């Protein structure tokens, strides 16, 4: 799930903007000042167009093949990408995938097909961004977004769909989040970081969306990246801080979401503690080549 240019944007903005004391005081529970600078959901009405009668399925097999070839599930539960193995042929194949996807008149498809399309396109673009600047330690080091205080690649227009230029932030925050209003989106899109929900080893498809999204939610929430409990201290992924509004807008609503997908033992402990004390996130690249000390 891609959080966009949150951390460095927070630091840069903090230098330029004196936050009213009332905003800081009003932050409750585990919510941090970073929450105030997270990308907001801003509907782009142009992308609401769809055709509910269209039963045509998009062929995602080329993207699926790349995922199966280069994504490596590891023993720690993190799906890592073998970026170094792509080489010239792998990069050419990825470029072809993105070119084929962006040539599709997606506004003429049904809603579920569009959802799978945007998730697959987002993830393919993210992998390409990493490959275009590899080796890097974190996607946040790829400062190609426009603007003096820009951070990361998320605001740069990287592709055109139906002759409209789009950035990663456009796809996630102006299309996916706003049109579908489903918090499980955050388990489907990948920001190439260890702390993010896994990049799946196969492409999303409209036929299995509900099963896939529920499975992705369960996998992340029951992994230490999603929730850890030490004693009676509950620490969650910063995804639940940055995008708390998507999970109901309160600590309690986040807890309710977590318990919905938690394994029984974890759900029982969350219910017993009834609060969240902290949030964490690892921006290290989800590379198979793990840096020393990791």
C-alpha positions as CSV (number, residue, x, y, z in Angstrom):
1,X,0.0,0.0,0.0
2,X,1.7,3.2,-0.8
3,X,1.7,6.0,1.6
4,X,3.1,8.5,-0.8
5,X,5.5,11.2,0.2
6,X,4.5,11.3,3.8
7,X,7.5,11.4,6.2
8,X,9.7,13.9,4.3
9,X,6.7,15.9,3.4
10,X,5.9,16.2,7.0
11,X,9.3,17.4,7.9
12,X,9.5,19.9,5.0
13,X,6.0,21.2,5.7
14,X,6.7,21.5,9.4
15,X,9.5,24.0,8.6
16,X,7.2,26.1,6.5
17,X,3.9,25.9,8.4
18,X,3.3,26.7,12.0
19,X,0.6,24.3,13.0
20,X,-2.2,25.8,15.1
21,X,-1.9,24.4,18.6
22,X,-5.5,23.3,18.5
23,X,-4.7,20.8,15.7
24,X,-1.9,19.2,17.6
25,X,-3.9,19.0,20.8
26,X,-6.9,17.4,18.9
27,X,-4.8,14.5,17.7
28,X,-6.1,11.6,19.7
29,X,-4.8,8.1,20.6
30,X,-2.0,6.9,18.4
31,X,-2.6,9.5,15.7
32,X,0.5,11.6,14.9
33,X,1.2,14.9,13.3
34,X,2.1,12.9,10.1
35,X,-1.6,12.2,9.8
36,X,-2.2,15.9,9.0
37,X,0.1,15.7,5.9
38,X,-1.0,12.3,4.5
39,X,-2.4,12.5,0.9
40,X,-6.1,13.1,1.1
41,X,-8.8,11.3,-0.9
42,X,-9.7,13.8,-3.6
43,X,-12.2,12.5,-6.2
44,X,-11.3,12.9,-9.8
45,X,-14.9,12.6,-11.3
46,X,-13.5,11.9,-14.8
47,X,-12.6,8.4,-13.7
48,X,-16.0,7.4,-12.4
49,X,-17.1,6.5,-15.9
50,X,-17.7,2.8,-16.3
51,X,-19.9,0.3,-18.2
52,X,-21.6,-2.2,-15.9
53,X,-22.8,-4.2,-18.9
54,X,-19.3,-4.8,-20.2
55,X,-18.3,-8.4,-19.4
56,X,-14.9,-8.3,-21.2
57,X,-11.9,-9.4,-19.0
58,X,-8.6,-7.7,-19.3
59,X,-5.6,-10.0,-19.9
60,X,-3.2,-9.5,-17.0
61,X,-1.2,-12.6,-17.8
62,X,2.0,-10.8,-18.8
63,X,2.1,-8.9,-15.5
64,X,1.2,-12.1,-13.7
65,X,4.2,-13.9,-15.3
66,X,6.6,-11.1,-14.2
67,X,5.3,-11.3,-10.6
68,X,5.7,-15.0,-10.5
69,X,9.2,-14.8,-11.9
70,X,10.6,-11.9,-9.8
71,X,8.7,-11.8,-6.5
72,X,10.2,-14.1,-3.8
73,X,8.2,-14.9,-0.7
74,X,10.7,-15.0,2.2
75,X,10.6,-16.8,5.6
76,X,9.9,-13.5,7.4
77,X,6.6,-13.2,5.6
78,X,7.7,-10.4,3.3
79,X,7.4,-10.8,-0.4
80,X,10.7,-9.4,-1.8
81,X,11.4,-8.4,-5.4
82,X,14.6,-9.6,-7.1
83,X,15.2,-6.2,-8.8
84,X,18.7,-7.1,-9.8
85,X,17.5,-10.1,-11.8
86,X,15.3,-8.1,-14.1
87,X,18.1,-7.2,-16.5
88,X,17.4,-5.8,-20.0
89,X,14.8,-8.5,-20.9
90,X,12.9,-8.1,-17.7
91,X,12.8,-4.4,-17.9
92,X,11.7,-4.6,-21.6
93,X,8.9,-7.0,-20.6
94,X,7.7,-4.6,-17.8
95,X,7.7,-1.7,-20.2
96,X,5.5,-3.7,-22.5
97,X,3.1,-4.6,-19.7
98,X,2.7,-0.9,-18.8
99,X,2.4,0.2,-22.4
100,X,-0.3,-2.4,-23.0
101,X,-2.2,-1.5,-19.9
102,X,-2.1,2.2,-20.5
103,X,-3.5,1.7,-24.0
104,X,-6.7,0.2,-22.7
105,X,-9.8,2.4,-22.7
106,X,-10.5,1.6,-19.1
107,X,-13.5,3.9,-18.8
108,X,-15.5,1.5,-20.9
109,X,-15.1,-1.5,-18.5
110,X,-17.1,-2.7,-15.5
111,X,-16.2,-1.5,-12.0
112,X,-14.5,-4.7,-10.7
113,X,-12.4,-4.9,-13.9
114,X,-11.4,-1.3,-13.4
115,X,-10.4,-2.0,-9.8
116,X,-8.1,-4.8,-10.8
117,X,-6.7,-2.7,-13.6
118,X,-5.8,0.3,-11.4
119,X,-4.2,-1.9,-8.8
120,X,-2.1,-3.9,-11.3
121,X,-1.1,-0.7,-13.1
122,X,-0.1,1.0,-9.9
123,X,2.1,-1.9,-8.8
124,X,3.7,-2.3,-12.2
125,X,4.6,1.4,-12.3
126,X,6.1,1.2,-8.8
127,X,8.3,-1.6,-9.8
128,X,9.4,0.3,-12.9
129,X,10.2,3.4,-10.8
130,X,12.5,1.3,-8.6
131,X,14.2,-0.4,-11.6
132,X,14.7,3.0,-13.3
133,X,16.7,4.2,-10.3
134,X,18.1,0.9,-8.9
135,X,20.1,0.4,-6.7
136,X,18.3,2.5,-4.0
137,X,17.8,1.8,-0.3
138,X,14.3,3.2,-0.3
139,X,11.7,4.5,-2.7
140,X,11.7,7.7,-0.7
141,X,15.2,8.4,-2.1
142,X,13.8,8.7,-5.6
143,X,13.0,12.4,-5.6
144,X,11.5,12.9,-9.0
145,X,8.2,14.6,-7.9
146,X,7.8,18.2,-9.0
147,X,8.2,21.0,-6.5
148,X,11.0,22.5,-4.4
149,X,10.0,20.5,-1.3
150,X,8.9,17.3,-3.2
151,X,9.9,13.9,-1.9
152,X,9.8,10.5,-3.6
153,X,8.2,9.6,-7.0
154,X,4.5,9.8,-6.1
155,X,3.5,13.1,-7.6
156,X,5.4,12.8,-10.9
157,X,3.2,12.1,-13.9
158,X,4.5,8.8,-15.1
159,X,1.9,7.4,-17.5
160,X,-1.0,8.5,-19.7
161,X,-4.3,6.7,-19.7
162,X,-6.9,7.8,-22.2
163,X,-4.7,10.7,-23.0
164,X,-4.7,11.9,-19.4
165,X,-1.4,12.1,-17.5
166,X,-1.4,10.3,-14.2
167,X,0.9,10.0,-11.2
168,X,0.9,7.3,-8.6
169,X,-0.8,9.6,-6.1
170,X,-3.5,10.2,-8.7
171,X,-4.2,6.5,-9.1
172,X,-4.2,5.7,-5.4
173,X,-5.8,8.9,-3.8
174,X,-7.9,10.3,-6.6
175,X,-9.2,7.1,-8.2
176,X,-9.0,4.0,-6.1
177,X,-9.6,5.5,-2.6
178,X,-12.4,7.8,-3.7
179,X,-14.3,5.7,-6.2
180,X,-14.3,2.4,-4.2
181,X,-14.1,3.7,-0.6
182,X,-12.7,0.4,0.5
183,X,-10.0,0.3,3.2
184,X,-8.7,-3.0,1.7
185,X,-7.2,-0.9,-1.1
186,X,-4.2,-0.3,1.2
187,X,-3.5,-4.0,1.2
188,X,-3.5,-4.2,-2.6
189,X,-1.3,-1.3,-3.7
190,X,2.4,-1.7,-3.0
191,X,5.0,1.0,-2.2
192,X,8.1,-1.1,-2.6
193,X,8.8,-1.0,1.1
194,X,9.2,-3.7,3.8
195,X,6.6,-2.0,5.9
196,X,4.0,-2.1,3.2
197,X,1.5,-5.0,2.6
198,X,3.1,-7.5,0.3
199,X,3.4,-7.2,-3.5
200,X,1.3,-10.2,-4.5
201,X,2.9,-13.0,-6.4
202,X,0.1,-12.9,-8.9
203,X,-2.0,-10.3,-10.7
204,X,-5.3,-9.1,-9.3
205,X,-8.3,-10.1,-11.3
206,X,-12.0,-9.1,-11.1
207,X,-13.2,-12.7,-10.6
208,X,-11.5,-13.1,-7.3
209,X,-11.4,-9.6,-5.9
210,X,-13.3,-10.1,-2.6
211,X,-11.3,-13.2,-1.7
212,X,-8.0,-11.6,-2.6
213,X,-8.6,-8.4,-0.7
214,X,-9.8,-10.3,2.4
215,X,-6.8,-12.6,2.3
216,X,-4.4,-9.6,1.9
217,X,-6.0,-7.9,4.9
218,X,-5.7,-11.0,7.0
219,X,-2.1,-11.6,6.0
220,X,-1.0,-8.1,6.9
221,X,-2.9,-7.6,10.1
222,X,-1.6,-11.0,11.5
223,X,2.0,-10.1,10.5
224,X,4.1,-7.9,12.8
225,X,4.2,-5.3,10.1
226,X,0.5,-4.8,10.7
227,X,0.1,-5.3,14.4
228,X,2.5,-6.1,17.3
229,X,1.7,-6.4,21.0
230,X,4.4,-6.1,23.6
231,X,3.0,-6.5,27.1
232,X,-0.1,-4.3,26.8
233,X,1.4,-1.9,24.2
234,X,-0.3,-2.2,20.8
235,X,1.8,-0.9,17.9
236,X,0.2,-0.8,14.4
237,X,1.4,0.1,11.0
238,X,1.5,3.8,10.2
239,X,-0.9,3.0,7.4
240,X,-3.7,3.1,10.0
241,X,-2.4,6.5,11.2
242,X,-1.9,8.1,7.8
243,X,-5.2,6.9,6.4
244,X,-7.2,6.6,9.6
245,X,-10.2,8.2,7.8
246,X,-10.4,5.2,5.5
247,X,-10.6,2.9,8.5
248,X,-13.5,4.7,10.1
249,X,-11.8,7.8,11.5
250,X,-11.1,6.8,15.1
251,X,-8.9,4.5,17.2
252,X,-12.0,2.4,17.9
253,X,-12.9,2.0,14.3
254,X,-9.3,1.0,13.5
255,X,-9.4,-1.6,16.3
256,X,-12.7,-2.9,14.9
257,X,-11.2,-3.3,11.5
258,X,-8.1,-5.1,12.8
259,X,-10.2,-7.5,14.9
260,X,-12.4,-8.3,11.9
261,X,-9.4,-9.9,10.1
262,X,-7.2,-10.9,13.1
263,X,-6.7,-14.5,14.1
264,X,-8.6,-15.4,17.2
265,X,-5.7,-15.0,19.6
266,X,-4.8,-11.6,18.3
267,X,-8.4,-10.5,18.2
268,X,-8.8,-11.5,21.9
269,X,-5.7,-9.5,22.9
270,X,-6.8,-6.4,21.0
271,X,-10.2,-6.7,22.6
272,X,-8.7,-7.0,26.0
273,X,-6.4,-4.0,25.7
274,X,-8.9,-1.9,23.8
275,X,-6.4,0.8,22.7
276,X,-3.5,1.6,20.3
277,X,-0.4,3.2,21.7
278,X,2.0,3.6,18.8
279,X,2.5,3.2,15.0
280,X,5.6,2.2,13.0
281,X,6.7,1.7,9.4
282,X,9.8,0.4,7.7
283,X,10.6,2.3,4.4
284,X,13.5,-0.1,3.5
285,X,13.3,-1.4,-0.1
286,X,11.5,-4.7,-0.5
287,X,14.6,-6.1,-2.2
288,X,15.8,-9.7,-2.1
289,X,19.3,-8.1,-1.6
290,X,19.0,-7.3,2.1
291,X,21.5,-4.6,3.4
292,X,23.9,-5.6,6.1
293,X,22.5,-5.1,9.5
294,X,18.9,-5.9,8.4
